[in-house]
Amino acid sequence: MECKDSPYRLDIENMRCMRCVASVEKVVSTVTGVTTVEVNLADAWADISGGAPHEVIDALNEAGYPARPQPGTPDSCPIPATTEPGNDGDETPLPGNGGAYQLQINDMTCAACVANVEKAIFAVPGVTAAAVNLIEKKAWVTGGDPTTGCQCHCRSGL
């Protein structure tokens, strides 16, 4: 069975009432592949069947309901790497972008990883901008030292 067909449970924050429950159900139902969703307001979780867990988490985060998988639940389906294995943390300078460079971060699997990577990148002295893409497993960074700070901080952010 593919991971998209396996049921999983997410902890969901910021649900306060039945209107929140309805909003969470609506958001989750719009994710491609989701077949069922059952939300528990009292215990702040949702049981979901279908869809890619990382896509459901991203949709809930965007809607203002931070979500994370419960312990023991996979937080995403595997996403094929866009580069060969072993290139984790490689940086590629972007010509003409005044100190901008790109990092390959193969270990990201969910929205929480993206948030941790962004936080770690911004902790590097001199970084002025960063954008992290989960699907491409890349970060675009402006400022800071790509050869010392970012590789170390990005890995510690995971």
N, C-alpha and C positions, 0 to 999 in steps of 0.2 A: 504494500500500500504506500502511495506517495505521502509525503508529509503534509501536503495540502489537503488530504482527505482525513487526516488524523484529528480527533478532537483535542482541544487544549484549553487551559484556563489562564486567564489574565487577571491580575489585581488591577483595579481601576480607581484612581483618586478623583476627588472633587465631585462625587455623586452625592447629592443632598436630598433629593426628592424623586417622586415618580416621573416628573418631567425630565429629570436628568437620566433616569433609566430609559425613557422613551428616546431621548437624544442619542444615548449610547447605542441602543438597538438600531436606530436609523443609520448612524455612522457606520457601524460594523456591517450592517446589511448591504451597504453600498460598495463594499470591497469585493472585487471580482473573485468569484469562487466560493464565497461564504454561503453555506446552506442553512445553518441554524445558529441562533444566538439566544442564550438564556442569561439574563442579568440578575444578580442578587444584590439588592441595595444594602441590606443589613450587613453583609460580610464583604461588600465592595469588590465583587469579582464577576466575571462573565465566562461562561462555558461556550466555546465557539467550535463549530465544525466547518471545515472547508476554508478556502482562502489561505494566503501566505501569512503566517503570524506576524512577520515584520511589517507587512503592509497594513494589517489591522492596527498594530501598535502605532504606526506612523499616522494613520487616519484619526485615531483617538487622541493622540498628542496634539495634532492640528486643531481638533475640536475643543481642546481645553480639558481633556480628561486623560492626564498622564497614565500610561499603562505599562505594565511589565509582566513577564511570565511568572507564574508561581514556581517555587523551587521544584526542580525535577522536570519541568516542562520546557521543551526546546523553544527558544525565543525566535527562531526563524527557520525557514527552509534553507538548505545550502544554496548559495548563489555562486555560479561558476566564476572563478577569478578571471580578470581581464588581462592578466599577464601570467607569465610562467611562474610556477611555485619557486619560492626562494627570493623573490623580488620585494618582499615586505619592507617598506620603509625607503625604497628608492626614491630619490628626488630628481625631478627634471626641471631645469631652469626654463622659464618662458621668456624667449628673447624679446627685448624691448619693453619689458613690463616693470622696470625700475625696482628690482629686488623681489619680484614675484617668482614663485616656484611651485612645483606640483609634487605631492607626496603620494606614493602608492601605499595603501594601508589594507592589506588583505585580511586582517583578523576581525574586521567589523562585521557584525551579524544583525544588529538591531538599532533602533533609534537611540537607545541608551548608550550604545557604543559611540554613535555619532556625537552625542552630547559630551561624553567623556573626552573624545578626541578634540572637539572644539575647545573645551575648557583647558586641556593640556596645551594646545597650540597657543592660545591666548596667554598662557602663563609664561611663555618664552619671551624674554626681554627683547623689545624691538618689533614684535609682531604688531602690525596695524590693521590687518584684515585677514579673514580666513573663511573659506566655504568648504564644507565637507559633504561628499555625495556617497551615500550608502551603496547604491546600486553599482556605481563605477568603482567603489572602494578607493576613492581618491580625495585628497584635500588640496585646495589651492590656497597658498599662503603668500602674504605680502609682508616683508620685513622679517626681522630676526635672522639668525644664522642657520641656514639649512643643513650645514655639515655637523653641527654640534647639538644645538638645542632641540630642534624639532624632532629629529629621529628619536632621541632619548625620551623627550616628553610625550611624543605620540604613543610610543610603546607603553609608557607608564600609564597613559590615559586609558588603556584597554584593560 
